[in-house]
C-alpha cells in the first residue's frame, strides 16, 4: 500500500528536511515516528526539500508499507511519537503510481517579513525582519517580472542539484498588512534557496538600490553573483503543494491561522 501524508513543522530547531548523518532533520523525526508505530523501517519521499530553519504548513510525503492500519491510526500514532514541533495533518491511501514530488502540479511558498525599526521578540524564528523603509509599489512591479517560464539561475544556490534551472512562476505577489509584508510565490518547482534569494533581491528594489527592471536583468544574466545575498530562512513557509484533482487528495488549505501579530488579523491575510 502507498500512503500519502501531509506534515506541518516548525523548522527552527531542525537541520532541514532531508535526512543526513547525525540526524536532526524533519525526515529523520518522521521516519523514526513511523518506524516506532509500524515496527518496521519506513522511508518517506517528500514534495519539496526545505532548508534548515524553513517551516511547512502542508509538506506532502508518500511511503510504501505492508502494515495494514486505518488512516486515522497513521495520523494519531505518528503524532504520538513525533516531537512537538512536527505534526501529521492527514493520511490517505493513494495509487501506486502517485509520487509526492513528481505528481505535484505546483508548490506555494510564503515569506513573512516584519518591516519596522525594531526586531520582533515574540515571533523570533518565524518571521524575517528588515528595518529599512520599503517601497511596496516598486517591489510589486519587480515581482511581476518573475511570472512565466523563466531561467532562475541567478537565484539558484551554488550547491543546487536540480537538473534544470527553468521553472514556471504562476504567482509572485507582495502585500502589506501594517508592519507585515507577505510574499507569495507559486511555481511548478523551486530551486535551492530560490525564494530566499528572490526575497533578498526584491528587498534591494524596495530599498531603492535598484529599479524593478533589475530583476529582469538578473534573470537574463543567469549570474547568481549579481543578485542580492540569500535572505534568512526564518520567515519562509512551504504553505501548500497542489496536485491534479484525480489524485483525490484533501484540498490545500495552508492558511496561517495565527492570532494578531504586528496588528494583523490573519483572516485578512488569507490562506493558500
C-alpha positions as CSV (number, residue, x, y, z in Angstrom):
1,X,0.0,0.0,0.0
2,X,1.2,3.5,-0.8
3,X,0.2,6.2,1.7
4,X,0.4,10.0,1.4
5,X,0.7,12.2,4.5
6,X,0.6,16.0,5.0
7,X,3.0,17.2,7.6
8,X,3.4,20.6,9.2
9,X,6.5,21.6,11.2
10,X,8.4,24.5,12.8
11,X,11.8,24.2,11.2
12,X,13.6,26.4,13.7
13,X,15.3,23.5,15.6
14,X,15.9,21.2,12.6
15,X,18.8,20.9,10.1
16,X,16.3,21.0,7.2
17,X,14.1,18.3,5.8
18,X,16.4,15.8,4.2
19,X,18.0,13.1,6.3
20,X,21.7,13.3,6.9
21,X,24.5,11.9,9.0
22,X,23.9,12.8,12.7
23,X,20.2,13.2,12.3
24,X,18.4,16.3,13.4
25,X,16.2,16.6,10.3
26,X,12.4,16.6,9.9
27,X,12.7,13.5,7.7
28,X,14.6,11.7,10.4
29,X,12.0,12.6,13.0
30,X,9.1,11.5,10.8
31,X,10.7,8.2,9.7
32,X,11.6,7.4,13.3
33,X,8.0,8.0,14.4
34,X,6.5,5.8,11.7
35,X,9.1,3.1,12.5
36,X,8.0,3.1,16.1
37,X,4.4,2.7,15.1
38,X,4.8,0.2,12.2
39,X,7.5,-1.9,13.8
40,X,9.5,-1.8,10.6
41,X,11.7,0.9,8.9
42,X,9.8,3.3,6.6
43,X,11.4,5.6,4.0
44,X,9.4,8.7,3.0
45,X,9.6,10.8,-0.1
46,X,8.7,14.5,0.1
47,X,7.2,17.0,-2.3
48,X,9.9,19.6,-1.6
49,X,13.1,19.6,0.5
50,X,13.1,22.6,2.8
51,X,16.3,24.1,4.2
52,X,17.4,24.5,7.9
53,X,15.1,26.9,9.6
54,X,12.3,26.8,7.0
55,X,8.8,25.8,8.1
56,X,6.0,23.9,6.4
57,X,2.2,24.0,6.8
58,X,1.4,21.2,4.4
59,X,4.5,19.3,3.3
60,X,3.3,16.2,1.4
61,X,5.1,12.8,1.6
62,X,4.5,9.3,0.5
63,X,5.7,5.9,1.6
64,X,5.1,2.2,0.8
65,X,4.2,-0.2,3.6
66,X,2.7,-3.7,4.1
67,X,1.4,-2.7,7.5
68,X,-2.4,-2.6,7.5
69,X,-3.7,0.3,9.6
70,X,-6.5,2.8,9.3
71,X,-5.6,6.3,8.0
72,X,-6.7,7.7,11.3
73,X,-4.3,5.4,13.1
74,X,-1.4,6.5,11.0
75,X,-2.1,10.1,11.9
76,X,-2.6,9.6,15.6
77,X,0.3,7.2,16.1
78,X,2.8,9.3,14.1
79,X,1.8,12.3,16.2
80,X,2.3,10.3,19.4
81,X,5.9,9.6,18.5
82,X,6.8,12.9,16.8
83,X,8.5,15.8,18.6
84,X,6.2,18.7,19.5
85,X,7.4,20.8,16.5
86,X,6.2,18.3,13.9
87,X,2.6,17.0,13.3
88,X,0.9,14.9,10.7
89,X,-2.3,16.6,9.5
90,X,-3.8,13.8,7.4
91,X,-3.1,10.4,5.8
92,X,-4.6,8.9,2.7
93,X,-4.1,5.8,0.7
94,X,-3.1,6.6,-2.9
95,X,-2.5,4.7,-6.1
96,X,0.9,3.0,-6.6
97,X,1.9,5.5,-9.3
98,X,1.4,8.5,-7.1
99,X,4.6,10.3,-6.2
100,X,4.8,13.2,-3.7
101,X,7.3,15.1,-5.8
102,X,6.8,14.3,-9.5
103,X,3.0,14.1,-9.3
104,X,2.8,17.7,-7.9
105,X,1.5,20.4,-10.1
106,X,2.9,23.3,-8.1
107,X,4.3,24.4,-4.8
108,X,3.3,27.5,-2.9
109,X,5.8,29.3,-0.6
110,X,5.1,32.3,1.6
111,X,7.7,34.6,3.2
112,X,6.7,36.7,6.2
113,X,8.6,39.9,6.9
114,X,8.3,42.4,9.7
115,X,9.2,45.8,8.3
116,X,9.8,48.3,11.2
117,X,12.6,49.9,13.1
118,X,12.9,47.3,15.8
119,X,13.1,43.5,15.5
120,X,10.4,41.2,16.8
121,X,10.8,39.1,20.0
122,X,7.6,37.1,20.2
123,X,7.8,35.9,16.6
124,X,11.6,35.3,16.5
125,X,12.4,32.4,14.2
126,X,9.0,32.7,12.5
127,X,9.3,35.9,10.5
128,X,12.1,37.8,8.7
129,X,12.9,41.4,9.5
130,X,14.0,44.5,7.7
131,X,14.4,47.9,9.3
132,X,14.8,49.7,6.0
133,X,11.8,51.6,4.7
134,X,10.4,49.7,1.7
135,X,8.6,50.9,-1.4
136,X,5.8,48.3,-1.9
137,X,4.9,49.5,-5.4
138,X,8.4,49.1,-6.7
139,X,8.7,45.6,-5.3
140,X,5.3,44.6,-6.7
141,X,6.4,45.8,-10.1
142,X,9.6,43.8,-9.8
143,X,7.8,40.7,-8.7
144,X,5.6,40.8,-11.8
145,X,8.7,40.3,-14.0
146,X,9.1,36.9,-12.4
147,X,5.9,35.4,-13.9
148,X,6.0,32.8,-16.6
149,X,8.6,30.3,-17.7
150,X,12.0,31.6,-16.7
151,X,15.6,30.5,-16.2
152,X,16.1,31.2,-12.5
153,X,19.9,30.6,-12.4
154,X,20.5,34.0,-10.9
155,X,18.5,32.9,-7.8
156,X,19.9,29.4,-7.5
157,X,22.2,28.2,-4.8
158,X,25.7,27.0,-6.0
159,X,25.1,23.6,-4.5
160,X,21.6,23.2,-6.0
161,X,21.2,19.7,-7.6
162,X,18.1,20.4,-9.8
163,X,18.5,19.2,-13.3
164,X,17.2,22.4,-14.9
165,X,17.0,26.0,-13.6
166,X,13.9,26.6,-15.8
167,X,10.7,26.9,-13.8
168,X,7.3,28.3,-14.4
169,X,6.3,31.0,-11.9
170,X,2.5,31.2,-11.6
171,X,2.2,33.6,-8.7
172,X,4.5,36.3,-7.4
173,X,2.7,38.7,-5.1
174,X,3.6,41.1,-2.2
175,X,1.1,42.5,0.2
176,X,1.4,44.8,3.2
177,X,-0.6,44.5,6.4
178,X,0.6,47.1,8.8
179,X,4.2,46.2,9.7
180,X,3.9,42.9,8.0
181,X,4.9,42.1,4.4
182,X,3.6,38.9,2.9
183,X,5.4,37.5,-0.2
184,X,3.6,34.7,-2.0
185,X,5.3,32.6,-4.7
186,X,3.7,29.6,-6.5
187,X,5.7,27.8,-9.2
188,X,6.0,24.4,-10.9
189,X,9.0,23.8,-8.7
190,X,11.7,25.8,-6.9
191,X,15.5,25.7,-6.9
192,X,17.5,25.5,-3.7
193,X,17.4,28.9,-1.8
194,X,15.4,30.3,-4.7
195,X,12.6,32.0,-2.7
196,X,15.1,33.4,-0.1
197,X,17.2,34.8,-3.0
198,X,14.2,36.3,-4.7
199,X,13.1,38.0,-1.4
200,X,16.6,39.4,-0.9
201,X,16.7,40.9,-4.4
202,X,13.1,42.3,-4.1
203,X,14.0,44.0,-0.9
204,X,17.0,45.6,-2.7
205,X,14.5,47.1,-5.1
206,X,12.2,48.1,-2.3
207,X,15.1,50.0,-0.6
208,X,15.8,51.9,-3.8
209,X,19.1,50.3,-4.6
210,X,17.9,49.1,-8.0
211,X,14.8,49.8,-10.2
212,X,12.3,47.0,-10.8
213,X,13.8,46.3,-14.2
214,X,16.9,45.0,-12.4
215,X,15.0,41.7,-11.7
216,X,14.6,41.2,-15.4
217,X,18.3,41.9,-15.9
218,X,19.2,39.3,-13.3
219,X,17.0,36.7,-15.0
220,X,18.7,37.4,-18.3
221,X,22.2,37.3,-16.9
222,X,21.7,34.0,-15.1
223,X,24.5,35.1,-12.8
224,X,24.0,34.4,-9.1
225,X,26.8,36.8,-8.1
226,X,24.9,39.8,-9.4
227,X,21.8,39.2,-7.2
228,X,21.3,40.1,-3.6
229,X,22.5,37.8,-0.7
230,X,20.3,35.0,0.4
231,X,17.8,36.2,2.9
232,X,17.4,34.4,6.3
233,X,15.2,31.3,6.5
234,X,13.1,32.3,9.5
235,X,10.2,33.8,7.6
236,X,9.8,31.1,4.9
237,X,6.9,28.6,4.8
238,X,6.0,25.8,2.4
239,X,2.3,26.7,2.5
240,X,0.9,24.1,0.1
241,X,1.6,21.5,-2.5
242,X,-1.0,21.2,-5.2
243,X,-1.9,18.1,-7.2
244,X,-4.3,17.3,-10.1
245,X,-7.8,16.6,-8.8
246,X,-7.7,13.0,-10.0
247,X,-5.4,12.0,-7.1
248,X,-8.3,12.9,-4.7
249,X,-6.1,14.4,-2.0
250,X,-7.5,16.9,0.5
251,X,-7.6,20.5,-0.8
252,X,-4.5,22.6,0.1
253,X,-5.6,24.9,3.0
254,X,-2.3,26.1,4.4
255,X,-3.8,29.2,6.0
256,X,-1.6,30.7,8.7
257,X,-4.2,30.6,11.4
258,X,-2.3,32.7,14.0
259,X,-3.6,35.3,16.3
260,X,-2.8,39.0,15.8
261,X,0.8,39.8,15.1
262,X,2.0,43.3,14.2
263,X,-1.6,44.5,14.3
264,X,-2.6,42.0,11.6
265,X,-5.7,39.8,11.6
266,X,-4.6,36.6,9.8
267,X,-8.2,36.0,8.5
268,X,-7.5,39.1,6.3
269,X,-4.1,37.7,5.1
270,X,-5.8,34.6,3.7
271,X,-4.7,31.1,3.1
272,X,-3.2,29.1,0.3
